[in-house]
Every structure is written in C-alpha cells, then in structure tokens.
Amino acid sequence: MRIAILQNNTDDGPAYLATWLRQRNIAFDVFDFEHGDEAPASLADYAGLAILGGVMSVNDDLPSLRQAEVLIREARTAGKPVIGHCLGGQLIAKALGATVGASPNIEIGWWPMQTTDSAAARAWFGEFAGSTPTVIQWHYESFAVPAAAELIGSSDACPQQAFAIDTLLAMQFHVEIDAAKHALWLSASQRELARLPGEPYVQTASVMAAQMANRLTESQKLADAIYSHFETLAKAASGS
C-alpha cells in the first residue's frame, strides 16, 4: 500500500502526516510542486491521496491544481480515500463542483471547531465527534459544501470547516501540524501578521506560540483519528 501526497509549497510539508505514516510503515511519495515535481498522471499505483495546503488560491491558473482535481475525481470513482488539508480541502470542493472564495473571516491561529455527532463525523473524528477540538487555522478563503456532501465541522469564524462524501474528507484546518512546522510558519509570518491588525480571528505569533504547548497534543490526537480512518479506507481500496 502506497500513498500519494501532493505538496503545493516547499515550506508546507506533510509534517505529522509523514511521521504518522512512517510509524506504521506505510509507504508514501511526496510531490513538491514548488520544487518542480509533477503530480502523478493517475492514482493507479496508490491506495490513497493526501493534499496539503498552500499560499495560492484554488482558483489560480496552475496546472498542478488542475491535475490535483483530476486525481480527486479519479480517487472518488475508484473508491480510494482522499484527505485535503486547507488548500487541499478547497481543491476537493472545487473538484466536486463547489465554489471556493473569500472566507467570512481570515482565520489564523488556534481556534475551536465544533464537530457534529453523525456517523460520518464519528468515522473520521473518532472520540472528537460531537465535541469542540481546538485546531490550527491559516486561511483567507474557504469552500462551499458540494452537493451530496455532509458538513461535519464548523466554527464561528468559518462555518464550513469540514465535509465528508464517500471516501473523501475536506478540512479547512491543519491537523498535519507539528512543532517544527508550527515554528517555521511563525518565523516566516511576521510581515503577513503585521498586515492584519484588528482582524478578530487572527492571533499574533506570540499568542500562537504560547497556545501551541497546550494545543498540539489534542490536535495530533484528532489527526490520529483522521489518519487511522484514512488508512482503513486505503487498505480496503488496495485489498490489503
């Protein structure tokens, strides 16, 4: 069983997702578009697809984004699981015909998200279904929920936080975060955050750094639940 990971920016790598896969001896290939990699032509050699975030918009005219949408639709038809983190979740929405545009609020930092207690939420979120986990957010745009998909996560800042459909999960948040990636983002974001004074859902770098110590464990437990269900679906798709 092998997983394909689409990486849109070099500084937005798989982080905890890669750690989780290695711990379970699950093979994976990372395609770093900013580094010059091209997306696979198909998912014939893969049991599942994970898509990471990025600084661009899904509406930008980039061949890598359009190929990602092709692979998402291929995966859905083949019954292979797809998980999308932030931009990746927005790509799932767009691939399935939903719109992606400006978020009701810019959302940056550690913020609570309300999950539903539906069967789909329990499958993907495990013990966090029907609760309010705090997750790291970093987005300016958000997705609409495609037809036939089920909204399973929301927040005050951005009502569409997660949806599930068939074997696909789109997330607006970043459960792949780990301490190293969090530190990298904070060190690179000083100018960005300085341009956003007064935004109600934008935390300062110091607030995010202080929150991380208390929030990362919960975030990674939620990631464990999500990635475990992803693994189960990938095993079923690959017959392993």
KAURNOR-V259107 format. One record per residue. N is the residue number from 0. BURIAL is I if it has 16 or more other C-alpha atoms within 10 Angstrom, else O. Layout:
BEGIN
n->N burial->BURIAL
n->N burial->BURIAL
END
This chain:
BEGIN
n->0 burial->I
n->1 burial->I
n->2 burial->I
n->3 burial->I
n->4 burial->I
n->5 burial->I
n->6 burial->I
n->7 burial->I
n->8 burial->I
n->9 burial->O
n->10 burial->O
n->11 burial->I
n->12 burial->I
n->13 burial->I
n->14 burial->I
n->15 burial->I
n->16 burial->I
n->17 burial->I
n->18 burial->O
n->19 burial->I
n->20 burial->I
n->21 burial->O
n->22 burial->O
n->23 burial->O
n->24 burial->O
n->25 burial->O
n->26 burial->O
n->27 burial->I
n->28 burial->O
n->29 burial->I
n->30 burial->I
n->31 burial->I
n->32 burial->I
n->33 burial->O
n->34 burial->O
n->35 burial->O
n->36 burial->O
n->37 burial->O
n->38 burial->I
n->39 burial->I
n->40 burial->O
n->41 burial->O
n->42 burial->I
n->43 burial->O
n->44 burial->O
n->45 burial->I
n->46 burial->I
n->47 burial->I
n->48 burial->I
n->49 burial->I
n->50 burial->I
n->51 burial->I
n->52 burial->I
n->53 burial->I
n->54 burial->O
n->55 burial->O
n->56 burial->I
n->57 burial->I
n->58 burial->O
n->59 burial->O
n->60 burial->O
n->61 burial->O
n->62 burial->O
n->63 burial->I
n->64 burial->I
n->65 burial->I
n->66 burial->I
n->67 burial->I
n->68 burial->I
n->69 burial->I
n->70 burial->I
n->71 burial->I
n->72 burial->I
n->73 burial->O
n->74 burial->I
n->75 burial->I
n->76 burial->O
n->77 burial->O
n->78 burial->I
n->79 burial->I
n->80 burial->I
n->81 burial->I
n->82 burial->I
n->83 burial->I
n->84 burial->I
n->85 burial->I
n->86 burial->I
n->87 burial->I
n->88 burial->I
n->89 burial->I
n->90 burial->I
n->91 burial->I
n->92 burial->I
n->93 burial->I
n->94 burial->I
n->95 burial->I
n->96 burial->O
n->97 burial->O
n->98 burial->I
n->99 burial->I
n->100 burial->O
n->101 burial->O
n->102 burial->I
n->103 burial->O
n->104 burial->I
n->105 burial->I
n->106 burial->I
n->107 burial->I
n->108 burial->I
n->109 burial->I
n->110 burial->I
n->111 burial->I
n->112 burial->I
n->113 burial->I
n->114 burial->I
n->115 burial->I
n->116 burial->I
n->117 burial->O
n->118 burial->O
n->119 burial->I
n->120 burial->I
n->121 burial->I
n->122 burial->I
n->123 burial->I
n->124 burial->I
n->125 burial->I
n->126 burial->O
n->127 burial->I
n->128 burial->I
n->129 burial->I
n->130 burial->O
n->131 burial->I
n->132 burial->I
n->133 burial->I
n->134 burial->I
n->135 burial->I
n->136 burial->I
n->137 burial->I
n->138 burial->I
n->139 burial->O
n->140 burial->I
n->141 burial->I
n->142 burial->I
n->143 burial->I
n->144 burial->I
n->145 burial->I
n->146 burial->O
n->147 burial->O
n->148 burial->I
n->149 burial->I
n->150 burial->I
n->151 burial->I
n->152 burial->I
n->153 burial->I
n->154 burial->O
n->155 burial->O
n->156 burial->I
n->157 burial->I
n->158 burial->I
n->159 burial->I
n->160 burial->I
n->161 burial->I
n->162 burial->I
n->163 burial->I
n->164 burial->I
n->165 burial->O
n->166 burial->I
n->167 burial->I
n->168 burial->I
n->169 burial->I
n->170 burial->I
n->171 burial->I
n->172 burial->I
n->173 burial->I
n->174 burial->I
n->175 burial->I
n->176 burial->I
n->177 burial->I
n->178 burial->O
n->179 burial->O
n->180 burial->I
n->181 burial->I
n->182 burial->O
n->183 burial->O
n->184 burial->O
n->185 burial->I
n->186 burial->O
n->187 burial->O
n->188 burial->O
n->189 burial->O
n->190 burial->O
n->191 burial->O
n->192 burial->I
n->193 burial->O
n->194 burial->O
n->195 burial->O
n->196 burial->O
n->197 burial->O
n->198 burial->O
n->199 burial->O
n->200 burial->I
n->201 burial->I
n->202 burial->I
n->203 burial->I
n->204 burial->I
n->205 burial->O
n->206 burial->O
n->207 burial->I
n->208 burial->I
n->209 burial->O
n->210 burial->I
n->211 burial->I
n->212 burial->O
n->213 burial->O
n->214 burial->I
n->215 burial->I
n->216 burial->O
n->217 burial->O
n->218 burial->I
n->219 burial->I
n->220 burial->I
n->221 burial->I
n->222 burial->I
n->223 burial->I
n->224 burial->I
n->225 burial->I
n->226 burial->I
n->227 burial->I
n->228 burial->I
n->229 burial->I
n->230 burial->I
n->231 burial->O
n->232 burial->I
n->233 burial->I
n->234 burial->I
n->235 burial->O
n->236 burial->I
n->237 burial->O
n->238 burial->O
n->239 burial->O
END
